[in-house]
Amino acid sequence: MSALDVDIQFRCGAFRLAAQFTAPADGITVLFGPSGSGKSSLLSAIAGLIPSAGTIHLGSRVLDGGNRHVPPHQRGLGMVFQDARLFPHLTVRGNIAYAWERAPTGKRPAIEDVARFFDMTSALDRRIGNLSGGEKSRVALARAVAAAPDFLLLDEPFAALDGQRRRTFIDVLLRMRRDFRLPMLAVTHDIDDAAALASNLVVLKSGKVVAKGAFQQASCDPAFAALLDARDSGAAVPSLLLHSSRESERRHLWLRADHVVLAAERPTAVSTRNVLEGKIGSIQRESEGACMVALETSVGPILARVTAEAVAELRLTVGCQAWALVKAHAL
């Protein structure tokens, strides 16, 4: 496995993008930002689909730099788009085989093994037009894996999915990374998706990287918090450290401030599954009158949005002890 090192710039009309970051070889890097920030354009530049200035390295290999520009099909990068982009005239087997035949001989996995992993064995001979949206997404992933890439680029491939299908798709990506040892760079603007997938985070705003690093640390950066809707304000907590209503391999759970209740004394005889003791690190008054309380706990920092009246009645002050209560279904 090889890390992906990016240091590029390009201009498209009035829009200018400049990005410098490293996507490690041993996890999933999430490229996060609002619509129009340049996420998809950056992914296309890395894939070699649009020209850019600067350097791109995959391990020791130079993909772009100086006078060298490796064509997209020779970069060793897989790409999965939002709309799957499958060949409609081919069967599921045909779509997977198209990539498999172009993969390096010594690296390509068996088509049957790939189909089995994605639970598509019974659908191998079906036409693409007869598949559901979730099945098409799985075929797109299967085709990407069959190409045996060194790094996988994903441009919001689950954007068209919702509910259980979206959660299932995310869990498939996590198992892909583990079972195929395949590093990924995934684009999303959804904080829950980012928390579930990311070991590493790159935050893009108006064509510039404004925060980057390990997810739990980078998601605490004020530049990242400023991009979130007020309803999404919160903090990342390692999923294994909380009681959750769903079992999964997700890396983190995004704990929204509106889902946290504070107590000034240790609560007893409550149904809440997560009761976390901590020390108040800060209390900030928000524009609409609520207060954002930051609590340092054993699972990391947690944010709670409470009323100013509650802060006064509970006598919450910086440095004092408090307990955060989180229902499992909120996760």
N, C-alpha and C positions, 0 to 999 in steps of 0.2 A: 504494500500500500504506500501511496505517495501523497504528500501534502500538495495543495493547490495554492500557489502564491500569485497574487494579482496586484498589479500596480499600473493602472491604465487610465487614459482619458480619451474622451471623444465628444463630438458635438453633433447634434441633430437639429438643424434650424437654430432656434434661439436657446434650445436646451443644451446644457453642458454637463457632462458627468466626469467626475474624477474619483477614483476608488482605489484604496490601497488596503489589503488585508490578506490574511492567511486562513485557509480552510484546512484544519488538521486532517491527517490521514486516518484517524482512529475514531471518527464519530460523524455526527450530522451537524453541519453548519446551517443555520437559518438566516436567510437574507430578509430582513423585516423592514417594512416601511409603508407609508400610505400610498394610495393610488397616485400615479404620476411622479413618484420619486425616482424612477429609473431602474427598478428591480429587474424587470423582464429584459430591458435593453442591455443591462449589465450582463445578465446570463447569456444573452445571444452573442455578446462580444467575446465572452469567455469561450463559448462554443465555436467561435470563428465565423459566425454567420453575418456579423457586421464588422467593418474595419474599426480599429482603434489604434491609438499611439500608446507606447509604454511596453511593459513586459508581462508575460504570463508564463509561469513555470509549473510543470507537473512533476514534482520530485526534481530530478536532475535534468529533465527534458525541457528544452525551450520551445514553447508553443508559439509565442510572439516575442519579438525583441530584436533590435538591430535591423538587419535585413531579412530576418527569418519570419515566415508566416506559414505555419503548418495548416493545411486544408482541414476543414471540419471532420471529414471521414477518417483522417489519420491521427487525430488528437488523442484517441483513447478515452474520449468523453462520451458518456451516454446522455441523451436528452429526452425528457418526458414533458410534453406541453400540456396546457390547460385542456385542450380539446382532443387529446389522445392522438389525433392524426394517423389513424389506422388506414390500411388499404381496404376499401370497401369491397373490392372484387375478389379478395382472398378470404379464406377461412381463418379461424383462430390459429390453426397449425401453420398455415401459409404465412401469416404475419410474423409469427415467432421464428419460422424457418428463414425468412428473409434476412433477419438480423443474425441468426445463427450461422448462416453460410458465409457471412462477411466477418465473423469473429476470428481472432487468432486461433489456429488449429489446436494448439496445446492448452488453451485456456477455456474454450467454450464448453458449457455444461450440456448434458443431454436434454433434448427438447422435452422428453417425457418427465424428467426430473423437475424442470422449470414449471411445466404445466401442473405437476402434482403440488409443488410448493404453493402455487397461486390458486389451487383448487379449481383448475380449468380442464382437467383430464376429460371429463364427459362432454366438454364443449369444443374439443379440438377441431371437429369437423363441421362446426356451425359457421354460418356466414356472419360477418360483423354486423350487418343490418338487423340480425335477429337477437342481438345482445342488449342487455340493460346498460344504463350509464355506469353502474358500478362494475359490471363485467368488462365493459370497454376499458375502464381505467386499469383493471387488473391485467388485461391483455397488453396494454401499453407498457406496464411495468415488466411483464414477462418478456416482451420483446427487447426492452432495454437490458435486462439481465442476460438474455441469450446472446447479446452482442459482446459480453464479457468486457465491459469498460473498466478502466482504472479508477474512474470517478464518475458519479452520476449527478446530473443537473436536473432539477425538477422545478418547473414553472407553475406553481399552484395547481398541481394535477388533481387535487380534491376539491377545487373551487365549486364544481357543479354538484357536489355531493352534500348531503345534510344528514343530521341525526345519526342513527346507528351506522349507516353506510360510511359516513365520514370517519367515525371513530374506528371502525373496522379497518378502513384504508390506512389510517395512521399507524395502527398496530402492525399492519403488514409491512409498512416501511421500516419500522423498528426491527422486525424479525429479519427483513432483508439485510439490513446493515449487519446484524449479528451473524446470520447463517452464511451469507455470501461474503462477509468481511468487505463490504462495499461502502466506501466513504461517499457522502452526499453533500450537495449544496442545494437547499430547498428554499424557494421563494414563498412567502406568505405575508398577508397583512392581518392575520387573525392571531390574537395573543394566545388563545388556548392551543391552537395548532403549534405555534412556536414553542410554548412551554412543554408540550408533549414530546416534541421531536428533538429539540436542540440540546447539544452539548456545548455548542459554540454559537455566538450571535454576532451578526453584522447588521447595524442599523443604518438605513439610508434615508436621507431627507433632501429633497430638491437636488438630487444628483451628487450629494456628498455623504461620506461616511461620518456619522456623528457619534457613534459608540460602537465598540467591538470588544470581544473577549469571551471568556467562559460565561455561559448563559446566566447563571445565578448572580454573578457580579455585574455583567453588562446590563442586565435588566434593572439594576438599581441606579443606573446612570440617569441623572436628571434629564439629559437629552432624549433618552428613551421614554421616560415617563411623560415628557411633554407631548409625545406623539399619540398617547392613548386618550381615548374618550374618557370622560370623568367616570362613567359607569364601569370602565375596565381598570381603573386605578387599583393597584394591589401589589402583590409580591409573589415571586416564584418559591415554591417549597418542594424539595425532593419528594417524589410521590411515595417512596417506600417509608417515609417518616410519618405519614398520616393515614388514619383510617379512611378509606374511600369506599363509596358505594359500588365501584367497578374495579375489577381486577384487570390490570394491564401492565405492559412493560414501559409505560410512559416515564420519561425522565423526571419531569416536574409537573406539578399542578399549579395553575395560576389561581391564587387565592385573592378574590376581589375584596376590596376594603368594605364594601357594602354587605358582605356575607359574614363579617366577623363581629361578634358581640363581645364587649369587654365587661369584666367583673373586677371590682376592687378588692374582693375577698375570694379565697379559694372556694369554688362552687362545689356543692355536694348534692347527691341524689338528683342528677340531671340526665336527660336522655342523650345529650350531645356527645358524640363519639370522640371529638378532638378537643381536649382542654389543655392549653399550653401556657405555662407560667413564663413570665418575662419581666423585663424592666423597661419602663417607658423611656425612649431615647429622645423623642421630640413630640410636640403638639403644635400643629399649624392650623390657624383659622383660615377657612376657605371663603371664597367670595360670596357664596350663597348662605353663609352663616354656620355651616357645619364645621367640625374639627377633624383633621386627619391626625390620628395618633399612631406613631411608629413604636412598635414593641419589639425589643430584642429578645428572642427566644432560643431554645435549644435547636430548633430546626431552621434558624435564620431569622431575618427581620420579617415582621408581619405588619401590615397596615390595617387600621380599622377606622371607618368613618362613623363618627358619633355626633350627637348634637352638642352644642355649647352648654346646654342645660345639664346634660349627662356628665360632661367633664366637671362642671361645678359641683353637682350633687354627689358624684363619686369621689370628689377631691383628687382628681387625677393630676399629677404634676410630674415634670421630668425627673427621672431617677427613682420614682416609686415603683413598687411591685404592682402587677396587674395580671389578669388571666384572660386569654383569648379563647372563645368558644366558637367552634365551627361545626355545623352539621355535615354529615357525610354526603347527603344528597346535594349540597352546594358545590361539591367537587366533581 
